[in-house]
Each structure stands twice: as C-alpha cells, then as structure tokens.
Amino acid sequence: MSLEQTPTQGGSPSTLASRAPSLALRLLLRHLRHLHQGDLTIETPDGHRWTIEGQHPGGSGEIRIHRPFALVRRLLTRGLVGLGEGYMVGDWDTPDLPALLNMGAVNQPHIPQLVNGSRPAHLWDNLRHRLRGNSRPGSRRNIAFHYDLGNDFYQLWLDPTMTYSAAVFEPPEASLETAQTRKYARLLERLEAAPGAHILEIGCGWGGFAEHAARQGYRVTGITLSREQLDYARRRIEAAGLSDRVELRLQDYRDLNETFDHVVSIEMFEAVGEPWWPTWFQTVRQCLRPGGRAAVQVITIDVKAFDYYRTHADFIQLYIFPGGMLPSVPAFEQHATEAGLTIRETAFFGQDYADTLHHWYQRVCEQAPAILSLGGYDQRFLRTWRFYLAYCEAGFRSRNTDLMHAVLEAS
C-alpha cells in the first residue's frame, strides 16, 4: 500500500503535508494499510484528501467523510453494518456509491476489522435477527416490512413488468424490460411443461410470471403473503383478461396441500429462513406430481463465506429483509436431495443480477424527488435503499453472491 495526500483548493502540497490527520483518520488509515486492489480516496471535512493505493490495480473509490469519529467508531464496532448505518444517517457520502462498494467488496478479505466489527455487536445483531424468525405470523410481518411499502413506490423504479428479481440479459444489450421477460421465458422453458399444464408459483410478486405463463396457455396458481402485491397482481390479471387461467391467493407455502404439474419460485427462497428450509423443500416435493419439475431462481452466497454469514447478521437482514437467509449452493442442493428432489440442471447469472441492480439503483436516484413526494419516505429511507441496491450490486460483481437457476424433479 502507498499513501499520498493530494492538494485541494486553498492549500499547497507543503502546507497540507504539515497537517497531521486526526486520530480517527489515523485509525482508519492503519486498517486500510493492507488494501489489496484498486485505490481509495478519502476526503475529510476540512477538505484534505488522502489517496490509498492497493498492491494491485483495480477499481477506484472515493469517500467523503463528514463525521470521522462517528464513522470510524461504527466501522470498528459494527463493520459493514456500521458502514451502511453511517451512510443512512449521513456520516459519509460518495460521488459514486456502486464504484466505492465494488472496490470495497474485492478487498474484504484484506480489511477484516473494518468488515467484521466486534463480537458484542454481532451477538446483539444476531439476537435481533433471530427474534424476527419466519414462523407463520413472523413471515407475514417480515414480508409486509419490505413488500408492503406501497405499490406506488415500487412502480417509480421497477420496469413496466413490475418485476423485482434478477433479469437475464440475452442479448447483453437488451433493455431491462426485455431481459425480465427473457428470465420468465427461460424458467418456463426449463419446466418442459405440456400445453395447459398447471403451475404453482410460490411467491408470485406483482404477477409478472403468472401473466407471462398464462399468455402461453398455462394455468397458474400463485401465492404470496403481501397484501399490496396481491391486490396489484389480481388487478393486473383481470385487466389482461386472464382470470380464467390464473388464481392468486394470500397463502403461506406451509399451508399448501394440493398437487400441481410444476412449480416455479423466483427469489422467494431467500425469505424462508434456514430453520424452515427442510419444510420448504418438502412442500415443493409434495406439491409436485411424479416427474414434475420445479424451476427455482435463488440468490446464493459463496460457500467459503457461508459459515460466517449464517452466524453474523448483515445489513440486508437487519434493515431490508428481516428473517432472510441466503443458501450456499451445496446447502441448497443437499436440502433438495434430502427432500427427494433430483437436481436436473443449474445455471448461474450473477453478473446479470449486478446489471439489474445497477438499473434499479440509477432509477431510484433519478426518481428521488418523486419518492420523497409520496409521503412517508424521508432522506434516511432513500439513503437506506440506495446503499442496499449498491451493496447488493457489489456482492454480485465481486462474486461474493451469485444467482442460480435450479431445475428440480420429483421422482
């Protein structure tokens, strides 16, 4: 690592060099001395700029610190959770949030104290996370916390299909709307469904897949725990003239007792929670006729990080998706096999998710005035969502997380 101080308006290199950094900044610089890749520029409230160069070339990031002591305290005690909390309340800012978090993501193994924080903080965060488990009433609360924020909010920044899951950009230059439709088509193709087959969708969202499948001649039963999503999806299906092919319910997956030709679930598994994974897979198995297929789109976490992640609640679990939990690929496959499901195919689209998230992040930034004008949404809410979307993008770009399409078959 090399460190240099660059001149800013109102100061020469010689005068700036004579001003020692504050104690908080010195602590931060010390923990950044093992920066591995890329470079980071730090600007302090008095206008001083410090550039840290990693051992290898890579991306660049810039952080403008408004409250150094508060930010460094958050980082050393709460790690990445503290970084997000600091952004939420304005301890720091940056001209390019995705670039900064992308650069940070590839350096995580080399700056452990700034990433992990302290044990007491983790114990408290884990307790908070576990108290919001996914029992039946807990699941309803957790889903409402995120998905019942209001359809008007989501309509401002999702594409016209109202799809809140990763797209598949085939071809790469496709629009987000086209890529979302391609994702639906790909999952449907993997079912190898006969004409008129009856498909169960676990987690039907705002009805995008149900509409797509019904237009291809299939019957769809979709379930959700979000009243806001259900109201929107039902109106959507009725307006499309597809009510004779689609039934949408407010129902917990654990209460299903019917058999279907096939099952589709698109990024619902992440909301199940690890203690309920066996139940979810057993439900899928019981709902499938013999030979029926399930097409599942699920976010996965790097197997090397899984053991740490499952015992250390992160920013997403604490502030965005209470009760959420990502599987590693081996964990997902093990539970599927134990439930009597055969894994026929897996494919990965992590970089497609990174691109999807970048579209969403840009749209949220563009729609900030409109979001704030809806009422009930303040700057803290807006900054929380910007951090969440950029943080997730960084996870996929660095391959700490990935997106899997898995095809499961009932014997």
C-alpha positions as CSV (number, residue, x, y, z in Angstrom):
1,M,0.0,0.0,0.0
2,S,1.1,3.6,-0.7
3,L,-0.4,6.7,0.8
4,E,-0.3,10.2,-0.5
5,Q,-2.0,13.4,0.4
6,T,-3.2,15.5,-2.6
7,P,-3.7,19.3,-2.6
8,T,-7.1,20.8,-2.5
9,Q,-8.4,24.2,-3.2
10,G,-6.9,26.7,-0.7
11,G,-3.8,24.7,0.2
12,S,-0.5,23.7,-1.3
13,P,1.2,20.3,-1.0
14,S,3.6,21.7,1.5
15,T,1.0,23.2,3.8
16,L,-1.2,20.2,3.6
17,A,1.6,17.8,4.4
18,S,2.2,19.7,7.7
19,R,-1.3,19.0,8.9
20,A,-1.4,15.6,10.6
21,P,-4.6,13.5,10.2
22,S,-7.0,13.3,13.2
23,L,-6.9,10.3,15.5
24,A,-10.0,8.8,13.8
25,L,-8.5,9.1,10.4
26,R,-5.2,7.7,11.5
27,L,-7.0,4.6,12.8
28,L,-8.9,4.3,9.5
29,L,-5.7,4.6,7.5
30,R,-4.0,2.0,9.7
31,H,-6.7,-0.5,9.0
32,L,-6.5,0.2,5.3
33,R,-2.8,-0.4,5.0
34,H,-3.4,-3.9,3.6
35,L,-5.6,-2.7,0.8
36,H,-5.1,-5.3,-1.9
37,Q,-6.6,-4.0,-5.1
38,G,-7.6,-0.6,-6.5
39,D,-7.3,2.7,-4.8
40,L,-9.4,4.7,-2.3
41,T,-9.5,8.5,-1.9
42,I,-10.6,9.8,1.4
43,E,-11.8,13.4,1.8
44,T,-12.1,14.8,5.3
45,P,-14.4,17.7,6.5
46,D,-11.6,20.2,6.2
47,G,-11.1,19.4,2.5
48,H,-7.9,17.3,2.9
49,R,-7.7,14.3,0.5
50,W,-5.8,11.1,1.2
51,T,-5.3,8.5,-1.5
52,I,-4.5,4.9,-0.6
53,E,-3.2,2.7,-3.4
54,G,-3.5,-1.1,-3.1
55,Q,-0.9,-3.6,-4.0
56,H,-2.6,-4.4,-7.4
57,P,-4.5,-2.3,-9.9
58,G,-8.3,-2.3,-9.7
59,G,-11.3,-0.1,-9.3
60,S,-11.3,3.3,-7.7
61,G,-13.5,4.6,-4.9
62,E,-14.0,7.9,-3.1
63,I,-15.4,8.5,0.3
64,R,-16.2,12.0,1.7
65,I,-16.3,11.7,5.4
66,H,-18.5,14.3,7.2
67,R,-18.2,12.9,10.8
68,P,-14.9,11.0,11.0
69,F,-15.2,9.9,14.7
70,A,-18.7,8.6,14.3
71,L,-17.9,6.7,11.1
72,V,-14.7,5.1,12.4
73,R,-16.5,4.1,15.6
74,R,-19.2,2.4,13.5
75,L,-16.7,0.6,11.3
76,L,-14.6,-0.8,14.2
77,T,-17.6,-1.9,16.2
78,R,-20.1,-2.9,13.5
79,G,-18.1,-3.5,10.3
80,L,-20.1,-3.4,7.1
81,V,-23.3,-3.0,9.1
82,G,-21.8,0.2,10.5
83,L,-20.7,1.4,7.1
84,G,-24.3,1.1,5.9
85,E,-25.7,2.8,9.1
86,G,-23.2,5.6,8.6
87,Y,-24.4,6.2,5.1
88,M,-28.1,6.1,6.2
89,V,-27.5,8.9,8.7
90,G,-25.1,11.0,6.6
91,D,-21.8,10.3,8.3
92,W,-20.2,9.9,4.9
93,D,-21.0,10.3,1.2
94,T,-19.5,9.5,-2.2
95,P,-19.9,10.7,-5.7
96,D,-20.2,7.1,-6.9
97,L,-21.7,4.6,-4.4
98,P,-21.6,1.5,-6.6
99,A,-17.9,2.1,-7.5
100,L,-16.9,2.6,-3.9
101,L,-18.7,-0.5,-2.7
102,N,-17.5,-2.6,-5.6
103,M,-13.9,-1.6,-4.8
104,G,-14.5,-2.4,-1.1
105,A,-16.1,-5.8,-1.9
106,V,-13.0,-7.2,-3.6
107,N,-10.9,-6.0,-0.7
108,Q,-13.0,-7.6,2.1
109,P,-10.6,-10.4,3.0
110,H,-7.8,-7.9,3.5
111,I,-9.5,-5.4,5.8
112,P,-11.2,-7.8,8.3
113,Q,-11.7,-5.4,11.2
114,L,-13.5,-2.9,9.0
115,V,-15.6,-5.6,7.5
116,N,-16.4,-7.7,10.6
117,G,-16.6,-5.3,13.5
118,S,-16.7,-6.5,17.1
119,R,-18.1,-9.7,18.7
120,P,-20.5,-7.9,21.2
121,A,-22.1,-6.0,18.3
122,H,-22.5,-9.3,16.3
123,L,-24.2,-11.0,19.3
124,W,-26.7,-8.2,19.6
125,D,-27.4,-8.2,15.8
126,N,-27.8,-11.9,15.7
127,L,-30.3,-11.7,18.6
128,R,-32.3,-9.1,16.7
129,H,-32.2,-11.2,13.6
130,R,-33.3,-14.4,15.3
131,L,-36.2,-12.7,17.1
132,R,-37.6,-11.9,13.6
133,G,-37.8,-15.6,12.5
134,N,-40.2,-17.0,10.0
135,S,-43.0,-18.6,11.9
136,R,-46.3,-18.1,10.2
137,P,-47.0,-14.7,11.9
138,G,-43.3,-13.8,11.7
139,S,-43.3,-14.4,7.9
140,R,-46.3,-12.2,7.4
141,R,-44.7,-9.4,9.4
142,N,-41.3,-9.8,7.6
143,I,-42.9,-9.8,4.1
144,A,-45.1,-6.8,5.0
145,F,-42.0,-4.9,6.2
146,H,-40.5,-5.0,2.8
147,Y,-43.1,-5.7,0.1
148,D,-46.0,-3.6,1.6
149,L,-44.0,-0.4,1.4
150,G,-46.5,0.7,-1.3
151,N,-47.0,-0.2,-4.9
152,D,-46.6,3.5,-5.8
153,F,-43.0,3.3,-4.5
154,Y,-42.1,0.3,-6.5
155,Q,-43.8,1.5,-9.7
156,L,-41.5,4.5,-9.7
157,W,-38.3,2.5,-10.3
158,L,-39.2,-1.0,-11.4
159,D,-39.5,-1.7,-15.2
160,P,-43.0,-1.9,-16.7
161,T,-43.3,-5.6,-16.0
162,M,-43.1,-4.8,-12.2
163,T,-40.5,-7.5,-11.7
164,Y,-38.4,-7.3,-8.5
165,S,-35.9,-10.1,-9.2
166,A,-32.9,-10.6,-11.5
167,A,-33.3,-10.3,-15.2
168,V,-31.4,-12.4,-17.8
169,F,-29.7,-10.2,-20.4
170,E,-29.8,-12.3,-23.5
171,P,-28.6,-10.5,-25.6
172,P,-26.4,-8.3,-23.3
173,E,-27.7,-5.1,-24.8
174,A,-31.4,-5.9,-24.1
175,S,-33.5,-3.5,-22.2
176,L,-34.4,-4.3,-18.6
177,E,-38.0,-5.0,-19.6
178,T,-36.9,-7.4,-22.3
179,A,-34.4,-9.1,-20.0
180,Q,-37.1,-9.6,-17.4
181,T,-39.4,-11.2,-19.9
182,R,-36.5,-13.4,-21.1
183,K,-36.0,-14.6,-17.5
184,Y,-39.6,-15.6,-17.3
185,A,-39.4,-17.4,-20.6
186,R,-36.2,-19.3,-19.5
187,L,-37.7,-20.6,-16.3
188,L,-40.8,-21.7,-18.1
189,E,-38.8,-23.5,-20.8
190,R,-36.9,-25.4,-18.1
191,L,-40.2,-27.0,-16.9
192,E,-40.7,-28.8,-20.2
193,A,-44.4,-28.3,-19.4
194,A,-47.1,-29.9,-21.6
195,P,-49.7,-27.5,-23.1
196,G,-52.2,-26.4,-20.5
197,A,-50.2,-27.7,-17.5
198,H,-51.0,-26.3,-14.1
199,I,-48.1,-24.4,-12.5
200,L,-47.8,-23.4,-8.8
201,E,-45.8,-20.2,-8.2
202,I,-44.5,-19.8,-4.7
203,G,-44.1,-16.1,-4.2
204,C,-46.0,-14.6,-7.1
205,G,-45.0,-10.9,-6.5
206,W,-46.9,-8.5,-8.6
207,G,-48.0,-11.2,-11.1
208,G,-45.4,-10.9,-13.8
209,F,-44.6,-14.6,-14.2
210,A,-48.2,-15.6,-13.8
211,E,-49.3,-13.2,-16.6
212,H,-46.4,-14.4,-18.9
213,A,-47.2,-18.1,-18.3
214,A,-50.9,-17.7,-18.7
215,R,-50.4,-15.9,-22.1
216,Q,-48.5,-19.1,-23.2
217,G,-51.6,-21.1,-22.4
218,Y,-50.7,-22.5,-18.9
219,R,-52.8,-22.4,-15.7
220,V,-51.2,-20.7,-12.8
221,T,-51.9,-20.7,-9.1
222,G,-49.8,-18.1,-7.3
223,I,-49.4,-17.5,-3.6
224,T,-48.0,-14.5,-1.6
225,L,-48.0,-13.1,1.9
226,S,-48.0,-9.5,0.7
227,R,-51.5,-7.9,0.5
228,E,-50.1,-5.0,-1.5
229,Q,-48.7,-7.3,-4.1
230,L,-51.8,-9.5,-4.2
231,D,-54.1,-6.5,-4.8
232,Y,-51.9,-5.3,-7.7
233,A,-51.5,-8.7,-9.2
234,R,-55.2,-9.5,-9.2
235,R,-56.0,-6.3,-10.9
236,R,-53.2,-6.9,-13.4
237,I,-54.5,-10.4,-14.3
238,E,-58.1,-9.2,-14.6
239,A,-57.1,-6.3,-16.8
240,A,-55.2,-8.8,-19.1
241,G,-58.3,-11.0,-19.4
242,L,-56.5,-14.0,-17.9
243,S,-58.6,-14.6,-14.8
244,D,-59.8,-17.9,-16.1
245,R,-56.3,-19.2,-16.2
246,V,-54.8,-17.6,-13.0
247,E,-55.7,-17.9,-9.3
248,L,-53.8,-15.7,-6.9
249,R,-54.0,-16.3,-3.1
250,L,-52.9,-14.8,0.2
251,Q,-51.4,-18.0,1.5
252,D,-48.3,-19.4,3.3
253,Y,-46.5,-22.1,1.4
254,R,-46.7,-24.3,4.5
255,D,-50.5,-24.4,4.1
256,L,-50.4,-25.9,0.6
257,N,-52.0,-29.4,0.3
258,E,-52.5,-29.7,-3.5
259,T,-50.7,-31.3,-6.3
260,F,-49.5,-29.4,-9.4
261,D,-47.8,-30.4,-12.6
262,H,-44.9,-28.0,-12.0
263,V,-43.6,-25.4,-9.5
264,V,-41.9,-22.1,-10.1
265,S,-40.3,-19.9,-7.3
266,I,-38.4,-16.8,-8.2
267,E,-36.3,-15.3,-5.3
268,M,-38.7,-16.4,-2.6
269,F,-36.5,-19.0,-1.1
270,E,-34.3,-16.2,0.4
271,A,-37.2,-15.2,2.7
272,V,-37.7,-18.7,4.1
273,G,-35.1,-18.7,6.8
274,E,-32.6,-21.6,7.4
275,P,-34.7,-23.4,10.1
276,W,-37.5,-23.7,7.6
277,W,-35.5,-24.9,4.5
278,P,-36.4,-28.6,5.0
279,T,-40.1,-27.7,5.2
280,W,-39.9,-25.6,2.0
281,F,-38.3,-28.4,0.0
282,Q,-40.7,-30.9,1.4
283,T,-43.6,-28.7,0.4
284,V,-42.2,-28.4,-3.1
285,R,-41.8,-32.2,-3.3
286,Q,-45.3,-32.9,-2.0
287,C,-46.9,-30.4,-4.4
288,L,-45.2,-31.9,-7.5
289,R,-46.7,-34.9,-9.3
290,P,-44.2,-37.7,-10.1
291,G,-42.0,-36.4,-12.9
292,G,-43.0,-32.8,-12.3
293,R,-40.3,-30.2,-12.4
294,A,-39.6,-27.1,-10.2
295,A,-37.7,-24.1,-11.6
296,V,-36.2,-22.1,-8.8
297,Q,-34.3,-18.8,-9.1
298,V,-32.4,-18.2,-5.9
299,I,-29.6,-15.9,-4.7
300,T,-26.6,-17.9,-3.3
301,I,-23.6,-17.0,-1.2
302,D,-20.1,-18.1,-1.7
303,V,-19.5,-21.4,0.1
304,K,-16.4,-20.0,1.7
305,A,-18.4,-17.3,3.4
306,F,-21.4,-19.3,4.3
307,D,-20.4,-20.5,7.8
308,Y,-19.5,-16.9,8.8
309,Y,-22.6,-15.4,7.2
310,R,-25.1,-17.8,8.8
311,T,-23.9,-16.7,12.3
312,H,-23.4,-13.0,11.6
313,A,-26.5,-10.9,10.7
314,D,-25.7,-8.5,7.9
315,F,-27.1,-5.1,6.8
316,I,-29.7,-6.7,4.5
317,Q,-31.1,-8.9,7.2
318,L,-31.2,-6.1,9.7
319,Y,-32.6,-3.3,7.6
320,I,-34.1,-4.7,4.4
321,F,-35.2,-8.3,4.6
322,P,-35.9,-9.4,8.2
323,G,-35.7,-13.1,8.6
324,G,-33.9,-13.6,5.3
325,M,-31.1,-16.1,4.7
326,L,-29.1,-17.0,1.6
327,P,-28.0,-20.6,1.0
328,S,-24.7,-21.7,-0.4
329,V,-25.1,-23.9,-3.5
330,P,-24.0,-27.1,-1.6
331,A,-26.6,-26.3,1.2
332,F,-29.4,-25.8,-1.3
333,E,-28.5,-29.0,-3.2
334,Q,-28.2,-31.0,0.0
335,H,-31.7,-30.0,1.3
336,A,-33.2,-30.6,-2.2
337,T,-31.8,-34.1,-2.3
338,E,-32.8,-34.9,1.2
339,A,-36.4,-34.0,0.3
340,G,-36.4,-36.4,-2.6
341,L,-35.8,-34.0,-5.4
342,T,-33.4,-34.7,-8.2
343,I,-31.3,-31.8,-9.4
344,R,-31.5,-31.8,-13.2
345,E,-29.8,-28.5,-14.0
346,T,-28.1,-25.5,-12.5
347,A,-27.0,-22.3,-14.3
348,F,-25.7,-19.1,-12.9
349,F,-26.4,-15.4,-13.7
350,G,-24.7,-13.3,-11.1
351,Q,-23.5,-10.7,-13.4
352,D,-27.0,-10.3,-14.9
353,Y,-28.1,-9.6,-11.4
354,A,-25.4,-7.0,-10.9
355,D,-26.6,-5.3,-14.1
356,T,-30.2,-5.5,-13.0
357,L,-29.3,-3.9,-9.7
358,H,-27.5,-1.1,-11.4
359,H,-30.6,-0.3,-13.4
360,W,-32.6,-0.2,-10.2
361,Y,-30.0,2.0,-8.4
362,Q,-29.9,4.5,-11.2
363,R,-33.7,4.6,-11.4
364,V,-34.1,5.2,-7.6
365,C,-31.6,8.0,-7.8
366,E,-33.5,9.6,-10.7
367,Q,-36.8,9.2,-9.0
368,A,-35.7,10.5,-5.6
369,P,-37.9,13.7,-5.7
370,A,-40.9,11.6,-6.7
371,I,-40.2,9.1,-4.0
372,L,-39.9,11.7,-1.3
373,S,-43.1,13.4,-2.6
374,L,-45.2,10.2,-2.0
375,G,-45.2,10.9,1.8
376,G,-43.9,8.6,4.4
377,Y,-40.4,8.4,2.8
378,D,-37.6,10.6,4.1
379,Q,-33.9,11.0,3.2
380,R,-32.9,8.3,5.6
381,F,-35.2,5.8,3.8
382,L,-33.9,6.9,0.4
383,R,-30.3,6.6,1.5
384,T,-31.0,3.2,3.0
385,W,-32.4,1.9,-0.3
386,R,-29.5,3.4,-2.3
387,F,-27.0,1.7,-0.1
388,Y,-28.9,-1.6,-0.2
389,L,-29.0,-1.7,-4.0
390,A,-25.4,-0.6,-4.5
391,Y,-24.3,-3.1,-1.7
392,C,-26.1,-5.9,-3.5
393,E,-24.6,-5.0,-6.8
394,A,-21.1,-5.1,-5.3
395,G,-21.8,-8.5,-3.9
396,F,-22.6,-9.9,-7.4
397,R,-19.8,-8.1,-9.2
398,S,-17.3,-9.5,-6.7
399,R,-18.9,-12.9,-6.9
400,N,-19.4,-13.0,-3.1
401,T,-23.0,-13.7,-4.1
402,D,-24.4,-15.4,-7.2
403,L,-27.8,-16.1,-8.9
404,M,-28.7,-19.7,-9.6
405,H,-31.4,-21.2,-11.8
406,A,-32.0,-24.7,-10.4
407,V,-34.3,-27.3,-12.0
408,L,-35.5,-29.9,-9.6
409,E,-37.5,-33.0,-10.4
410,A,-39.8,-35.2,-8.3
411,S,-39.2,-38.9,-8.6
